[in-house]
Amino acid sequence: MAKSISCHDAGKDCGWSANAPTEEELMVVIEEHVKAEHKEIELTPENVANIKTLIKDI
Ligand SMILES: [Zn+2]
């Protein structure tokens, strides 16, 4: 089962979404997007845990 996330589900005014075969691969893509587009979000362990709750199985 692949993994999917969208910024819209996180309450962001952002149309970005992504999917990847595994959560680990998806987190790499998410971190790149957050660093590029959501510089206000610090990738603390707490925030990473919150992001992971938004990941869906597709
Ligand atoms: Zn975004």
N, CA, C, O and the ligand as a Tripos MOL2 file, in Angstrom:
@<TRIPOS>MOLECULE
protein
  233   231    59     0     0
PROTEIN
NO_CHARGES

@<TRIPOS>ATOM
      1 N           0.8420   -1.1920    0.0000 N.3       1 MET1
      2 CA          0.0000    0.0000    0.0000 C.3       1 MET1
      3 C           0.8830    1.2500    0.0000 C.2       1 MET1
      4 O           1.8220    1.3510    0.7900 O.2       1 MET1
      5 N           0.5810    2.1940   -0.8820 N.am      2 ALA2
      6 CA          1.3710    3.4240   -0.9550 C.3       2 ALA2
      7 C           0.8630    4.4400    0.0610 C.2       2 ALA2
      8 O          -0.2230    4.3030    0.6240 O.2       2 ALA2
      9 N           1.6800    5.4560    0.2740 N.am      3 LYS3
     10 CA          1.3730    6.4990    1.2560 C.3       3 LYS3
     11 C           1.1760    7.8280    0.5500 C.2       3 LYS3
     12 O           1.8440    8.1280   -0.4400 O.2       3 LYS3
     13 N           0.2490    8.6190    1.0720 N.am      4 SER4
     14 CA         -0.0940    9.8930    0.4360 C.3       4 SER4
     15 C          -0.2570   10.9730    1.4920 C.2       4 SER4
     16 O          -0.6460   10.6960    2.6260 O.2       4 SER4
     17 N           0.0440   12.2130    1.1050 N.am      5 ILE5
     18 CA         -0.2050   13.3510    1.9930 C.3       5 ILE5
     19 C          -0.5420   14.5600    1.1420 C.2       5 ILE5
     20 O          -0.0840   14.6790    0.0050 O.2       5 ILE5
     21 N          -1.3430   15.4530    1.6970 N.am      6 SER6
     22 CA         -1.5790   16.7300    1.0200 C.3       6 SER6
     23 C          -1.5300   17.8450    2.0490 C.2       6 SER6
     24 O          -1.9400   17.6700    3.1960 O.2       6 SER6
     25 N          -1.0210   18.9980    1.6220 N.am      7 CYS7
     26 CA         -0.9710   20.1590    2.5060 C.3       7 CYS7
     27 C          -2.3690   20.6100    2.8860 C.2       7 CYS7
     28 O          -2.5820   21.1150    3.9880 O.2       7 CYS7
     29 N          -3.3180   20.4330    1.9890 N.am      8 HIS8
     30 CA         -4.6930   20.8430    2.2830 C.3       8 HIS8
     31 C          -5.2010   20.1270    3.5400 C.2       8 HIS8
     32 O          -5.8770   20.7380    4.3670 O.2       8 HIS8
     33 N          -4.8830   18.8550    3.6840 N.am      9 ASP9
     34 CA         -5.3190   18.1010    4.8620 C.3       9 ASP9
     35 C          -4.6760   18.6260    6.1420 C.2       9 ASP9
     36 O          -5.1930   18.4190    7.2390 O.2       9 ASP9
     37 N          -3.5500   19.3040    5.9880 N.am     10 ALA10
     38 CA         -2.8630   19.8830    7.1420 C.3      10 ALA10
     39 C          -3.3850   21.2820    7.4490 C.2      10 ALA10
     40 O          -2.8780   21.9590    8.3430 O.2      10 ALA10
     41 N          -4.4120   21.7170    6.6940 N.am     11 GLY11
     42 CA         -4.9840   23.0270    6.9340 C.3      11 GLY11
     43 C          -4.2090   24.1530    6.2750 C.2      11 GLY11
     44 O          -4.4270   25.3280    6.5700 O.2      11 GLY11
     45 N          -3.3040   23.7840    5.3800 N.am     12 LYS12
     46 CA         -2.5030   24.7930    4.6890 C.3      12 LYS12
     47 C          -3.2030   25.2550    3.4140 C.2      12 LYS12
     48 O          -3.8710   24.4740    2.7360 O.2      12 LYS12
     49 N          -3.0380   26.5390    3.1040 N.am     13 ASP13
     50 CA         -3.5510   27.0780    1.8470 C.3      13 ASP13
     51 C          -2.5210   26.7920    0.7600 C.2      13 ASP13
     52 O          -1.8280   27.6890    0.2790 O.2      13 ASP13
     53 N          -2.4440   25.5360    0.3940 N.am     14 CYS14
     54 CA         -1.3760   25.0540   -0.4750 C.3      14 CYS14
     55 C          -1.8970   23.8330   -1.1970 C.2      14 CYS14
     56 O          -2.4340   22.9240   -0.5630 O.2      14 CYS14
     57 N          -1.7500   23.7920   -2.5070 N.am     15 GLY15
     58 CA         -2.2950   22.7000   -3.2850 C.3      15 GLY15
     59 C          -1.3610   21.5200   -3.4620 C.2      15 GLY15
     60 O          -1.6280   20.6240   -4.2640 O.2      15 GLY15
     61 N          -0.2750   21.5160   -2.7240 N.am     16 TRP16
     62 CA          0.7320   20.4770   -2.8880 C.3      16 TRP16
     63 C           0.2370   19.1450   -2.3140 C.2      16 TRP16
     64 O          -0.4170   19.1080   -1.2720 O.2      16 TRP16
     65 N           0.5540   18.0850   -2.9960 N.am     17 SER17
     66 CA          0.3390   16.7550   -2.4460 C.3      17 SER17
     67 C           1.3990   15.8420   -3.0270 C.2      17 SER17
     68 O           2.0320   16.1540   -4.0360 O.2      17 SER17
     69 N           1.5760   14.7160   -2.3740 N.am     18 ALA18
     70 CA          2.5960   13.7870   -2.8400 C.3      18 ALA18
     71 C           2.2230   12.3900   -2.4040 C.2      18 ALA18
     72 O           1.4420   12.1950   -1.4730 O.2      18 ALA18
     73 N           2.8030   11.4130   -3.1020 N.am     19 ASN19
     74 CA          2.6860   10.0440   -2.6230 C.3      19 ASN19
     75 C           3.9640    9.2940   -2.9140 C.2      19 ASN19
     76 O           4.7480    9.6770   -3.7820 O.2      19 ASN19
     77 N           4.1600    8.2220   -2.1750 N.am     20 ALA20
     78 CA          5.3850    7.4400   -2.2790 C.3      20 ALA20
     79 C           5.0830    6.0270   -1.8090 C.2      20 ALA20
     80 O           4.0940    5.7940   -1.1130 O.2      20 ALA20
     81 N           5.9350    5.0850   -2.1920 N.am     21 PRO21
     82 CA          5.6590    3.6900   -1.8190 C.3      21 PRO21
     83 C           5.7280    3.4290   -0.3180 C.2      21 PRO21
     84 O           5.0420    2.5410    0.1870 O.2      21 PRO21
     85 N           6.5450    4.1880    0.3930 N.am     22 THR22
     86 CA          6.6900    3.9570    1.8330 C.3      22 THR22
     87 C           6.6450    5.2800    2.5880 C.2      22 THR22
     88 O           6.8730    6.3480    2.0200 O.2      22 THR22
     89 N           6.3440    5.1850    3.8820 N.am     23 GLU23
     90 CA          6.3110    6.3900    4.7160 C.3      23 GLU23
     91 C           7.6810    7.0590    4.7590 C.2      23 GLU23
     92 O           7.7780    8.2870    4.7550 O.2      23 GLU23
     93 N           8.7430    6.2470    4.7990 N.am     24 GLU24
     94 CA         10.0900    6.8160    4.8590 C.3      24 GLU24
     95 C          10.3770    7.6700    3.6130 C.2      24 GLU24
     96 O          10.9080    8.7760    3.7160 O.2      24 GLU24
     97 N          10.0210    7.1440    2.4540 N.am     25 GLU25
     98 CA         10.2630    7.8940    1.2120 C.3      25 GLU25
     99 C           9.3810    9.1330    1.1420 C.2      25 GLU25
    100 O           9.8040   10.1830    0.6590 O.2      25 GLU25
    101 N           8.1500    8.9980    1.6300 N.am     26 LEU26
    102 CA          7.2510   10.1550    1.6140 C.3      26 LEU26
    103 C           7.7820   11.2430    2.5450 C.2      26 LEU26
    104 O           7.7080   12.4250    2.2070 O.2      26 LEU26
    105 N           8.3070   10.8750    3.6940 N.am     27 MET27
    106 CA          8.8250   11.8840    4.6270 C.3      27 MET27
    107 C           9.9780   12.6750    4.0080 C.2      27 MET27
    108 O          10.1210   13.8670    4.2830 O.2      27 MET27
    109 N          10.7860   12.0430    3.1920 N.am     28 VAL28
    110 CA         11.8790   12.7630    2.5180 C.3      28 VAL28
    111 C          11.3040   13.8550    1.6250 C.2      28 VAL28
    112 O          11.7900   14.9860    1.6220 O.2      28 VAL28
    113 N          10.2540   13.5070    0.8610 N.am     29 VAL29
    114 CA          9.6270   14.4680   -0.0470 C.3      29 VAL29
    115 C           8.9420   15.5790    0.7510 C.2      29 VAL29
    116 O           9.0090   16.7530    0.3870 O.2      29 VAL29
    117 N           8.2840   15.1890    1.8410 N.am     30 ILE30
    118 CA          7.6010   16.1820    2.6830 C.3      30 ILE30
    119 C           8.6180   17.1690    3.2670 C.2      30 ILE30
    120 O           8.3890   18.3780    3.2610 O.2      30 ILE30
    121 N           9.7250   16.6540    3.7630 N.am     31 GLU31
    122 CA         10.7300   17.5440    4.3650 C.3      31 GLU31
    123 C          11.2600   18.5310    3.3270 C.2      31 GLU31
    124 O          11.4780   19.7010    3.6420 O.2      31 GLU31
    125 N          11.4670   18.0750    2.1070 N.am     32 GLU32
    126 CA         11.9260   18.9810    1.0480 C.3      32 GLU32
    127 C          10.8920   20.0720    0.7900 C.2      32 GLU32
    128 O          11.2390   21.2420    0.6320 O.2      32 GLU32
    129 N           9.6070   19.6770    0.7480 N.am     33 HIS33
    130 CA          8.5410   20.6540    0.4950 C.3      33 HIS33
    131 C           8.4290   21.6540    1.6520 C.2      33 HIS33
    132 O           8.3130   22.8590    1.4260 O.2      33 HIS33
    133 N           8.4630   21.1580    2.8690 N.am     34 VAL34
    134 CA          8.3480   22.0550    4.0290 C.3      34 VAL34
    135 C           9.5060   23.0540    4.0420 C.2      34 VAL34
    136 O           9.3030   24.2400    4.3000 O.2      34 VAL34
    137 N          10.7120   22.5740    3.7660 N.am     35 LYS35
    138 CA         11.8750   23.4690    3.7780 C.3      35 LYS35
    139 C          11.7880   24.5130    2.6730 C.2      35 LYS35
    140 O          12.2760   25.6310    2.8330 O.2      35 LYS35
    141 N          11.1600   24.1480    1.5390 N.am     36 ALA36
    142 CA         11.0750   25.0660    0.4060 C.3      36 ALA36
    143 C           9.9070   26.0390    0.5360 C.2      36 ALA36
    144 O          10.0360   27.2170    0.2020 O.2      36 ALA36
    145 N           8.7580   25.5430    1.0240 N.am     37 GLU37
    146 CA          7.5230   26.3310    0.9460 C.3      37 GLU37
    147 C           6.9370   26.7340    2.2920 C.2      37 GLU37
    148 O           6.1410   27.6700    2.3600 O.2      37 GLU37
    149 N           7.3080   26.0580    3.3390 N.am     38 HIS38
    150 CA          6.7050   26.3350    4.6590 C.3      38 HIS38
    151 C           7.8130   26.5300    5.6770 C.2      38 HIS38
    152 O           7.9600   25.7670    6.6320 O.2      38 HIS38
    153 N           8.5850   27.5760    5.4390 N.am     39 LYS39
    154 CA          9.7610   27.7960    6.2930 C.3      39 LYS39
    155 C           9.3770   28.0850    7.7380 C.2      39 LYS39
    156 O          10.2110   27.9870    8.6380 O.2      39 LYS39
    157 N           8.0870   28.4490    7.9630 N.am     40 GLU40
    158 CA          7.6540   28.7110    9.3350 C.3      40 GLU40
    159 C           7.5190   27.4170   10.1480 C.2      40 GLU40
    160 O           7.4610   27.4490   11.3770 O.2      40 GLU40
    161 N           7.4710   26.2930    9.4520 N.am     41 ILE41
    162 CA          7.3180   25.0140   10.1570 C.3      41 ILE41
    163 C           8.6990   24.4440   10.4470 C.2      41 ILE41
    164 O           9.4730   24.1510    9.5360 O.2      41 ILE41
    165 N           8.9890   24.2950   11.7270 N.am     42 GLU42
    166 CA         10.2420   23.6410   12.1040 C.3      42 GLU42
    167 C          10.0160   22.1450   12.1470 C.2      42 GLU42
    168 O           8.9980   21.6820   12.6630 O.2      42 GLU42
    169 N          10.9450   21.3930   11.6150 N.am     43 LEU43
    170 CA         10.7950   19.9380   11.5830 C.3      43 LEU43
    171 C          11.3120   19.3370   12.8910 C.2      43 LEU43
    172 O          12.2650   18.5580   12.9150 O.2      43 LEU43
    173 N          10.6440   19.7340   13.9750 N.am     44 THR44
    174 CA         10.9510   19.1510   15.2740 C.3      44 THR44
    175 C          10.3650   17.7430   15.3260 C.2      44 THR44
    176 O           9.4830   17.4120   14.5330 O.2      44 THR44
    177 N          10.8380   16.9210   16.2370 N.am     45 PRO45
    178 CA         10.2460   15.5750   16.3570 C.3      45 PRO45
    179 C           8.7360   15.6250   16.5640 C.2      45 PRO45
    180 O           8.0090   14.7770   16.0480 O.2      45 PRO45
    181 N           8.2590   16.6260   17.3240 N.am     46 GLU46
    182 CA          6.8190   16.7590   17.5550 C.3      46 GLU46
    183 C           6.0880   17.0700   16.2500 C.2      46 GLU46
    184 O           5.0550   16.4660   15.9600 O.2      46 GLU46
    185 N           6.6170   18.0070   15.4640 N.am     47 ASN47
    186 CA          5.9650   18.3500   14.2070 C.3      47 ASN47
    187 C           6.0350   17.2020   13.2090 C.2      47 ASN47
    188 O           5.0830   16.9680   12.4640 O.2      47 ASN47
    189 N           7.1390   16.4950   13.1880 N.am     48 VAL48
    190 CA          7.2470   15.3300   12.2990 C.3      48 VAL48
    191 C           6.1920   14.2900   12.6810 C.2      48 VAL48
    192 O           5.5760   13.6700   11.8150 O.2      48 VAL48
    193 N           5.9950   14.1100   13.9870 N.am     49 ALA49
    194 CA          4.9710   13.1620   14.4460 C.3      49 ALA49
    195 C           3.5890   13.6260   14.0100 C.2      49 ALA49
    196 O           2.7630   12.8120   13.5970 O.2      49 ALA49
    197 N           3.3290   14.9340   14.0990 N.am     50 ASN50
    198 CA          2.0350   15.4700   13.6500 C.3      50 ASN50
    199 C           1.8500   15.2730   12.1530 C.2      50 ASN50
    200 O           0.7630   14.9120   11.7010 O.2      50 ASN50
    201 N           2.8970   15.5080   11.3890 N.am     51 ILE51
    202 CA          2.8330   15.3120    9.9360 C.3      51 ILE51
    203 C           2.4930   13.8510    9.6300 C.2      51 ILE51
    204 O           1.6940   13.5660    8.7380 O.2      51 ILE51
    205 N           3.1000   12.9450   10.3670 N.am     52 LYS52
    206 CA          2.8650   11.5150   10.0910 C.3      52 LYS52
    207 C           1.4210   11.1140   10.3270 C.2      52 LYS52
    208 O           0.9320   10.1660    9.7120 O.2      52 LYS52
    209 N           0.7170   11.8400   11.2310 N.am     53 THR53
    210 CA         -0.6910   11.5140   11.4480 C.3      53 THR53
    211 C          -1.5470   11.8850   10.2410 C.2      53 THR53
    212 O          -2.6720   11.4050   10.1080 O.2      53 THR53
    213 N          -1.0140   12.7450    9.3490 N.am     54 LEU54
    214 CA         -1.7640   13.1860    8.1700 C.3      54 LEU54
    215 C          -1.5310   12.2740    6.9660 C.2      54 LEU54
    216 O          -2.1830   12.4280    5.9330 O.2      54 LEU54
    217 N          -0.6140   11.3380    7.0970 N.am     55 ILE55
    218 CA         -0.3150   10.4270    5.9870 C.3      55 ILE55
    219 C          -1.4210    9.3860    5.8710 C.2      55 ILE55
    220 O          -1.8460    8.7800    6.8540 O.2      55 ILE55
    221 N          -1.8730    9.2020    4.6260 N.am     56 LYS56
    222 CA         -2.9560    8.2480    4.3650 C.3      56 LYS56
    223 C          -2.4420    7.0770    3.5370 C.2      56 LYS56
    224 O          -1.4970    7.2110    2.7600 O.2      56 LYS56
    225 N          -3.0810    5.9360    3.7210 N.am     57 ASP57
    226 CA         -2.8090    4.7990    2.8390 C.3      57 ASP57
    227 C          -3.6230    4.9770    1.5720 C.2      57 ASP57
    228 O          -4.7980    5.3400    1.6280 O.2      57 ASP57
    229 N          -3.0080    4.7250    0.4380 N.am     58 ILE58
    230 CA         -3.7490    4.7990   -0.8310 C.3      58 ILE58
    231 C          -3.5510    3.4920   -1.6010 C.2      58 ILE58
    232 O          -4.0860    3.3350   -2.6980 O.2      58 ILE58
    233 ZN          2.5500   22.9580    1.1010 Zn       59 ZN59
@<TRIPOS>BOND
     1     1     2 1
     2     2     3 1
     3     3     4 2
     4     3     5 am
     5     5     6 1
     6     6     7 1
     7     7     8 2
     8     7     9 am
     9     9    10 1
    10    10    11 1
    11    11    12 2
    12    11    13 am
    13    13    14 1
    14    14    15 1
    15    15    16 2
    16    15    17 am
    17    17    18 1
    18    18    19 1
    19    19    20 2
    20    19    21 am
    21    21    22 1
    22    22    23 1
    23    23    24 2
    24    23    25 am
    25    25    26 1
    26    26    27 1
    27    27    28 2
    28    27    29 am
    29    29    30 1
    30    30    31 1
    31    31    32 2
    32    31    33 am
    33    33    34 1
    34    34    35 1
    35    35    36 2
    36    35    37 am
    37    37    38 1
    38    38    39 1
    39    39    40 2
    40    39    41 am
    41    41    42 1
    42    42    43 1
    43    43    44 2
    44    43    45 am
    45    45    46 1
    46    46    47 1
    47    47    48 2
    48    47    49 am
    49    49    50 1
    50    50    51 1
    51    51    52 2
    52    51    53 am
    53    53    54 1
    54    54    55 1
    55    55    56 2
    56    55    57 am
    57    57    58 1
    58    58    59 1
    59    59    60 2
    60    59    61 am
    61    61    62 1
    62    62    63 1
    63    63    64 2
    64    63    65 am
    65    65    66 1
    66    66    67 1
    67    67    68 2
    68    67    69 am
    69    69    70 1
    70    70    71 1
    71    71    72 2
    72    71    73 am
    73    73    74 1
    74    74    75 1
    75    75    76 2
    76    75    77 am
    77    77    78 1
    78    78    79 1
    79    79    80 2
    80    79    81 am
    81    81    82 1
    82    82    83 1
    83    83    84 2
    84    83    85 am
    85    85    86 1
    86    86    87 1
    87    87    88 2
    88    87    89 am
    89    89    90 1
    90    90    91 1
    91    91    92 2
    92    91    93 am
    93    93    94 1
    94    94    95 1
    95    95    96 2
    96    95    97 am
    97    97    98 1
    98    98    99 1
    99    99   100 2
   100    99   101 am
   101   101   102 1
   102   102   103 1
   103   103   104 2
   104   103   105 am
   105   105   106 1
   106   106   107 1
   107   107   108 2
   108   107   109 am
   109   109   110 1
   110   110   111 1
   111   111   112 2
   112   111   113 am
   113   113   114 1
   114   114   115 1
   115   115   116 2
   116   115   117 am
   117   117   118 1
   118   118   119 1
   119   119   120 2
   120   119   121 am
   121   121   122 1
   122   122   123 1
   123   123   124 2
   124   123   125 am
   125   125   126 1
   126   126   127 1
   127   127   128 2
   128   127   129 am
   129   129   130 1
   130   130   131 1
   131   131   132 2
   132   131   133 am
   133   133   134 1
   134   134   135 1
   135   135   136 2
   136   135   137 am
   137   137   138 1
   138   138   139 1
   139   139   140 2
   140   139   141 am
   141   141   142 1
   142   142   143 1
   143   143   144 2
   144   143   145 am
   145   145   146 1
   146   146   147 1
   147   147   148 2
   148   147   149 am
   149   149   150 1
   150   150   151 1
   151   151   152 2
   152   151   153 am
   153   153   154 1
   154   154   155 1
   155   155   156 2
   156   155   157 am
   157   157   158 1
   158   158   159 1
   159   159   160 2
   160   159   161 am
   161   161   162 1
   162   162   163 1
   163   163   164 2
   164   163   165 am
   165   165   166 1
   166   166   167 1
   167   167   168 2
   168   167   169 am
   169   169   170 1
   170   170   171 1
   171   171   172 2
   172   171   173 am
   173   173   174 1
   174   174   175 1
   175   175   176 2
   176   175   177 am
   177   177   178 1
   178   178   179 1
   179   179   180 2
   180   179   181 am
   181   181   182 1
   182   182   183 1
   183   183   184 2
   184   183   185 am
   185   185   186 1
   186   186   187 1
   187   187   188 2
   188   187   189 am
   189   189   190 1
   190   190   191 1
   191   191   192 2
   192   191   193 am
   193   193   194 1
   194   194   195 1
   195   195   196 2
   196   195   197 am
   197   197   198 1
   198   198   199 1
   199   199   200 2
   200   199   201 am
   201   201   202 1
   202   202   203 1
   203   203   204 2
   204   203   205 am
   205   205   206 1
   206   206   207 1
   207   207   208 2
   208   207   209 am
   209   209   210 1
   210   210   211 1
   211   211   212 2
   212   211   213 am
   213   213   214 1
   214   214   215 1
   215   215   216 2
   216   215   217 am
   217   217   218 1
   218   218   219 1
   219   219   220 2
   220   219   221 am
   221   221   222 1
   222   222   223 1
   223   223   224 2
   224   223   225 am
   225   225   226 1
   226   226   227 1
   227   227   228 2
   228   227   229 am
   229   229   230 1
   230   230   231 1
   231   231   232 2
@<TRIPOS>SUBSTRUCTURE
     1 MET1         2 RESIDUE 1 A MET
     2 ALA2         6 RESIDUE 1 A ALA
     3 LYS3        10 RESIDUE 1 A LYS
     4 SER4        14 RESIDUE 1 A SER
     5 ILE5        18 RESIDUE 1 A ILE
     6 SER6        22 RESIDUE 1 A SER
     7 CYS7        26 RESIDUE 1 A CYS
     8 HIS8        30 RESIDUE 1 A HIS
     9 ASP9        34 RESIDUE 1 A ASP
    10 ALA10       38 RESIDUE 1 A ALA
    11 GLY11       42 RESIDUE 1 A GLY
    12 LYS12       46 RESIDUE 1 A LYS
    13 ASP13       50 RESIDUE 1 A ASP
    14 CYS14       54 RESIDUE 1 A CYS
    15 GLY15       58 RESIDUE 1 A GLY
    16 TRP16       62 RESIDUE 1 A TRP
    17 SER17       66 RESIDUE 1 A SER
    18 ALA18       70 RESIDUE 1 A ALA
    19 ASN19       74 RESIDUE 1 A ASN
    20 ALA20       78 RESIDUE 1 A ALA
    21 PRO21       82 RESIDUE 1 A PRO
    22 THR22       86 RESIDUE 1 A THR
    23 GLU23       90 RESIDUE 1 A GLU
    24 GLU24       94 RESIDUE 1 A GLU
    25 GLU25       98 RESIDUE 1 A GLU
    26 LEU26      102 RESIDUE 1 A LEU
    27 MET27      106 RESIDUE 1 A MET
    28 VAL28      110 RESIDUE 1 A VAL
    29 VAL29      114 RESIDUE 1 A VAL
    30 ILE30      118 RESIDUE 1 A ILE
    31 GLU31      122 RESIDUE 1 A GLU
    32 GLU32      126 RESIDUE 1 A GLU
    33 HIS33      130 RESIDUE 1 A HIS
    34 VAL34      134 RESIDUE 1 A VAL
    35 LYS35      138 RESIDUE 1 A LYS
    36 ALA36      142 RESIDUE 1 A ALA
    37 GLU37      146 RESIDUE 1 A GLU
    38 HIS38      150 RESIDUE 1 A HIS
    39 LYS39      154 RESIDUE 1 A LYS
    40 GLU40      158 RESIDUE 1 A GLU
    41 ILE41      162 RESIDUE 1 A ILE
    42 GLU42      166 RESIDUE 1 A GLU
    43 LEU43      170 RESIDUE 1 A LEU
    44 THR44      174 RESIDUE 1 A THR
    45 PRO45      178 RESIDUE 1 A PRO
    46 GLU46      182 RESIDUE 1 A GLU
    47 ASN47      186 RESIDUE 1 A ASN
    48 VAL48      190 RESIDUE 1 A VAL
    49 ALA49      194 RESIDUE 1 A ALA
    50 ASN50      198 RESIDUE 1 A ASN
    51 ILE51      202 RESIDUE 1 A ILE
    52 LYS52      206 RESIDUE 1 A LYS
    53 THR53      210 RESIDUE 1 A THR
    54 LEU54      214 RESIDUE 1 A LEU
    55 ILE55      218 RESIDUE 1 A ILE
    56 LYS56      222 RESIDUE 1 A LYS
    57 ASP57      226 RESIDUE 1 A ASP
    58 ILE58      230 RESIDUE 1 A ILE
    59 ZN59       233 GROUP 0 **** ****
